[in-house]
Amino acid sequence: MSLEGSMRHYLESVGLREICLQLEGHGFNQLSDILSMDDDDLAAVIPDDESKKKFKTILHQDARLMKIWLDSLGLGQYYEQFQASGLTSLARCSGLSLRSLDGVNFNLPGHKKRVFREAQSLLGYGTVMAEGAWEEHEQLRGGRFGKFLCLTADIFARDPQDKRNNPNEGAAAVPHRRVKFMVDSGSDIVTLDDDIIKELQLPVKGCAKQEVPGGQIQEKPLYSACLGIGGKMLNVEVLADNVSTLGTPVLWEFRHCIDGEKHLWLSKADEFGIKS
């Protein structure tokens, strides 16, 4: 479906005719192009913040777009079932799972798979934020396999986007280091080499109890820091260790695609202001 059809009429009906022309001028002239736009696309096409906010809000929340989307997939007959199942907006459908579609009685299994497939890129969902790989780690020499899932990311002494304490300070002025982390899904915390903690002068947040070899419980300083992965900033708690690792609280903030070569860190549904 092109902008000459339902989408053009819809945008004009909500007072966004100018945006419609901007989309066409940047090659977003197919419905699928528009509904898979991420924040970078929106910034390039719609420089005006107010118009961009209005456009995003409409894309994410207006129930009429659900009908346009389903019609574009040739599945408009399921619209009422989607509404009854609580799938009332594109935001609710963005990145949905197959299980989420169990409330819709599809006539054919291919229809369910079609909706699922298209939903994985809906509204920028699944945008690659960072890419890791199976690599050797200099802090972990030897071992039978020798390769680990690793990601290189930035660690800051504090959030460089927070201007409350230093309004004139840019991100580059905040002490930070680029660190190669090992992914550790068995941990619930971020660990950093002690030398990096001292270099960045990370503030102590409190104490954490940790079991050490021999079963003894030891108290260790707990630090606060800010972790930057693909433009996403996360406030994290850090313990000193001889290996720098990323635990489950960080992993949970992303979707993941892992194969024998790489590890893609993908945006989740709320990454671009989408609320499920």
C-alpha positions in Angstrom: 0.0 0.0 0.0 1.4 3.4 -1.0 0.9 6.8 0.5 -1.6 7.5 -2.3 -4.0 5.2 -0.5 -5.1 4.8 3.1 -2.0 6.2 4.8 -2.0 9.4 2.8 -5.7 9.9 3.6 -5.1 9.1 7.2 -2.2 11.5 7.7 -4.1 14.3 6.0 -7.2 13.6 8.2 -5.1 14.2 11.4 -3.5 17.4 10.1 -0.2 15.9 9.1 -0.2 16.5 5.3 3.2 18.3 5.5 4.7 15.2 7.1 3.2 13.1 4.4 5.1 15.1 1.8 8.3 14.9 3.8 8.0 11.1 4.1 7.6 10.8 0.3 10.6 13.1 -0.2 12.8 10.8 1.8 11.6 7.6 0.1 9.2 6.5 2.8 6.4 5.9 0.3 5.3 2.5 1.3 3.3 1.7 4.4 5.8 -0.8 5.6 8.5 1.8 5.3 6.7 4.2 7.6 5.6 1.7 10.2 9.2 0.4 10.6 10.8 3.8 11.1 13.1 4.2 14.1 14.2 7.4 16.0 17.0 8.0 13.5 14.7 7.9 10.6 12.2 10.2 12.3 14.9 12.7 13.1 16.0 12.8 9.5 12.5 13.2 8.0 10.9 15.4 10.7 13.3 17.9 12.2 10.6 19.8 14.0 10.3 18.3 17.5 6.6 19.1 18.0 5.6 17.6 14.7 7.8 14.5 15.4 6.2 14.0 18.8 2.7 14.3 17.4 3.5 11.8 14.6 5.1 9.3 17.0 2.1 9.5 19.4 -0.3 8.9 16.6 1.7 6.0 15.2 2.0 4.4 18.6 -1.5 4.9 19.9 -4.2 5.6 17.3 -6.4 2.5 16.9 -7.3 3.5 13.3 -3.8 2.6 12.2 -4.3 -1.0 13.3 -7.0 -1.4 10.6 -4.7 0.2 8.0 -1.8 -2.1 9.0 -3.9 -5.3 9.0 -5.5 -4.3 5.7 -2.0 -3.8 4.2 -1.2 -7.4 5.2 -4.4 -8.7 3.7 -5.7 -9.6 7.1 -8.3 -6.9 7.8 -10.9 -9.6 8.7 -9.1 -10.1 12.0 -9.4 -6.4 13.2 -12.3 -7.0 15.6 -10.5 -10.0 17.1 -7.4 -8.0 17.6 -9.4 -5.3 19.4 -11.1 -7.8 21.6 -7.7 -9.4 22.5 -6.3 -6.1 23.7 -4.1 -5.6 20.7 -5.6 -2.2 20.1 -2.6 -0.2 18.8 0.5 -0.6 16.8 2.5 -0.2 20.0 0.8 -3.2 21.5 1.6 -5.2 18.4 5.2 -4.1 18.1 7.5 -7.1 18.7 4.7 -9.3 20.0 5.3 -13.0 20.5 3.4 -15.9 18.9 1.9 -16.6 22.3 0.5 -13.0 22.3 -1.6 -13.9 19.3 -3.3 -16.9 20.9 -6.4 -14.8 21.6 -6.9 -14.3 17.8 -8.7 -17.2 16.0 -6.7 -17.3 12.8 -8.3 -19.2 9.9 -4.9 -20.3 8.6 -1.6 -20.8 10.4 0.2 -18.7 7.7 -1.9 -15.7 8.8 -0.6 -15.9 12.3 3.0 -16.2 11.1 2.5 -13.2 8.8 1.4 -11.0 11.6 4.2 -12.2 13.8 6.9 -11.6 11.1 5.8 -8.1 10.3 5.4 -7.2 14.0 9.1 -7.8 14.6 10.1 -4.6 12.8 7.0 -2.5 13.6 7.8 1.0 14.9 11.5 0.4 15.0 11.2 -2.6 17.3 14.3 -4.8 17.0 16.6 -2.1 15.8 20.2 -3.2 16.4 21.7 -1.1 19.2 25.1 -2.9 19.4 26.9 -5.9 18.2 29.0 -8.3 20.2 30.9 -11.4 19.2 32.4 -14.7 20.3 35.9 -13.6 21.2 38.9 -14.3 23.4 39.0 -12.2 26.5 42.4 -10.9 27.8 41.2 -11.3 31.4 40.3 -15.0 30.8 43.3 -16.8 29.3 43.2 -20.5 28.6 40.2 -22.7 29.0 39.0 -25.6 26.8 37.0 -23.4 24.4 38.7 -20.1 24.8 36.0 -17.9 23.4 33.2 -16.0 25.2 30.3 -13.7 24.3 31.8 -10.3 24.6 30.7 -6.7 24.0 32.7 -3.5 24.0 30.8 -0.7 25.7 31.4 2.6 27.5 31.4 2.9 31.3 30.9 6.4 32.7 31.5 7.7 36.2 27.9 9.2 36.0 25.2 9.7 33.4 26.7 12.1 30.8 23.2 13.1 29.7 22.3 14.3 33.3 23.0 18.0 33.3 21.5 18.7 36.8 24.9 18.8 38.6 27.0 20.2 35.7 24.8 21.9 33.1 27.8 23.2 31.1 29.6 19.8 31.0 29.5 17.8 27.8 29.5 14.0 27.6 33.2 14.0 26.7 34.1 15.7 30.0 32.6 12.9 32.1 35.3 10.4 33.1 34.7 7.3 31.0 36.4 4.2 29.6 35.8 1.9 26.6 35.7 -1.6 28.1 35.5 -5.1 26.7 33.0 -7.0 28.8 32.2 -10.7 29.0 28.5 -11.5 29.0 27.6 -13.4 32.2 23.9 -14.5 32.3 24.6 -16.2 35.6 25.4 -12.9 37.4 23.0 -10.2 38.6 25.5 -7.3 38.6 28.2 -5.6 36.5 31.8 -6.2 37.4 34.8 -4.1 36.5 38.6 -4.4 36.9 39.6 -2.6 40.1 42.1 -0.4 38.1 39.2 1.0 36.0 37.1 1.7 39.1 40.0 3.7 40.6 40.7 5.5 37.3 37.1 6.6 36.9 36.8 7.3 40.7 33.4 5.6 40.8 31.4 6.6 43.9 30.7 4.0 46.5 27.0 3.3 46.8 27.1 0.8 49.7 28.2 -2.7 50.4 27.4 -6.1 48.8 27.8 -9.5 50.4 29.6 -12.0 48.1 30.4 -15.6 48.5 34.1 -16.3 48.0 35.9 -19.7 47.5 35.5 -21.8 50.6 31.9 -20.7 51.2 32.7 -17.7 53.2 30.7 -14.5 52.9 32.7 -11.3 52.3 31.5 -7.7 52.2 32.7 -5.7 49.2 32.2 -2.1 48.2 29.3 -1.5 45.7 29.9 1.3 43.2 27.5 3.2 41.0 28.2 4.0 37.3 26.5 4.6 34.0 26.8 2.1 31.2 26.5 3.2 27.5 25.4 0.6 24.9 24.6 1.8 21.5 23.3 5.2 22.7 21.3 3.7 25.5 22.4 4.8 29.0 21.9 2.5 32.0 22.6 3.3 35.6 24.3 0.2 37.0 25.7 -1.2 40.2 29.3 -2.3 40.0 31.5 -4.7 42.0 35.3 -5.0 41.6 36.5 -8.2 40.0 39.4 -9.4 37.9 37.1 -9.9 34.9 34.8 -7.2 33.5 31.3 -8.7 33.0 27.7 -7.7 32.2 25.0 -9.5 34.2 21.3 -10.1 33.7 20.0 -6.6 34.7 21.8 -5.3 31.6 20.9 -8.2 29.4 17.2 -7.7 30.3 17.2 -4.2 28.9 17.6 -5.6 25.3 16.4 -8.3 23.0 19.1 -10.6 21.8 20.0 -12.6 18.7 22.9 -14.9 19.0 24.5 -17.2 16.5 27.9 -18.9 16.0 29.5 -15.6 15.0 27.9 -12.6 16.6 25.6 -11.3 19.3 23.1 -8.6 18.3 21.7 -6.4 21.1 18.3 -5.2 19.9 15.9 -2.6 21.1 12.9 -3.6 23.1 9.4 -2.3 22.6 9.8 0.8 24.9 13.1 1.9 23.3 11.4 4.4 21.1 8.6 5.5 23.5 6.5 2.5 22.7 4.5 1.2 25.7 3.0 -2.3 25.6 
